[in-house]
Amino acid sequence: MCIKCTRHPQKNVHTVRMATAPNRSGHFIRQWRKHRGYTLEQLAERIGMSHQNLGKIERFKVPYNQELLENLAAELRCAPADLIVRDPTDPEGLWSIWEGLKPAERTQAVRLIQAIKGSGTGTGG
């Protein structure tokens, strides 16, 4: 799609659809809360925080800290790092697929990935 540049009307500006990060400040706290079925008020109470402050963190108005991540992770039954790097609502995310596998399937998946990596037939980099 092309639009006219307001500073240089004789030129077209090409808009490019960029891949965007899943969220603005690198956390999936809201997604994890909803994934586990908590309301904002319920989770805030369980971690000893006001729902107003937790809501501000979820909306990227206030930064999180390590202590908060650890408290949230304990309640949400995940690792603190999951709150930052993993969207539990993404059904095609690697971890979502992994969690759906039975132990024998996980072993098979690891072997398959090792074979792909070892064969040098992977695409990319």
PAMINU-166577 format. One record per residue (C-alpha): residue in one letter; x, y, z. Coordinates in pm, whole numbers, plus 50000, padded with zeros to 5 digits. Example, Ala and Ser with C-alpha at 12.3 -4.5 7.8 and 13.67 -1.06 7.14 Angstrom:
A512304955050780 S513674989450714 
//
This chain:
M500005000050000 C501365034349914 I500505067250075 K501615102349993 C504315117350210 T503035148950378 R506455165650362 H507185154950006 P503805150649828 Q505465140849503 K506855109149662 N505085077449764 V505835062450099 H505575025050113 T504105011050427 V505604978550537 R503894955150775 M506484948351040 A506614918251262 T505804931051605 A506764918951946 P503914901352123 N503764929852370 R505364963352432 S507604957352731 G508434921052711 H506064903452944 F503054880752922 I501704885953273 R498114892653161 Q498154862752926 W499394839753203 R496794853153449 K493974846953205 H495424813453101 R495234801953464 G491704815453506 Y492384843253755 T490684876853760 L492924906753815 E491524910454167 Q492044873654256 L495654872554146 A496504905854304 E495074894254637 R497004861554622 I500314879654575 G499564907454822 M499254935954575 S496404959254487 H494584950654167 Q495134986654057 N498914982654070 L498854948553904 G496644963153631 K499164990953573 I501914965053535 E499804945053291 R499164976653088 F502874985553085 K502335017153292 V504545005253580 P507594982753547 Y507804948653707 N510694936353922 Q512244902553993 E510414897854323 L507074903654152 L507944879153873 E508824852754130 N505594858154326 L503504857354009 A505274826553878 A504594807854202 E500874815554178 L500654809753804 R502594776853820 C505294786653575 A508894798453581 P509574835753622 A511214835653279 D507994822053126 L506254854353222 I508734873253005 V509364850652707 R506384827752666 D502804834752562 P500754805852702 T497864814252470 D499854808252151 P498794773252039 E501604771651785 G504284782952026 L506984757252080 W506294754052453 S502564749752398 I503264721452158 W505844706652397 E503454706652691 G500894687752486 L503284658952426 K503374627052631 P506784617152778 A507504592252498 E506574618352237 R508904643452402 T511764618852374 Q510934613452009 A510694651051947 V514114656952104 R515654629751886 L514044644651576 I515344679551659 Q518804665751728 A518744647551393 I517724679051210 K520404699251386 G523064672951329 S522224667650962 G522894703750869 T519764703650655 G517974729650860 T517164761650679 G518324795050800 G521404810150965 
//
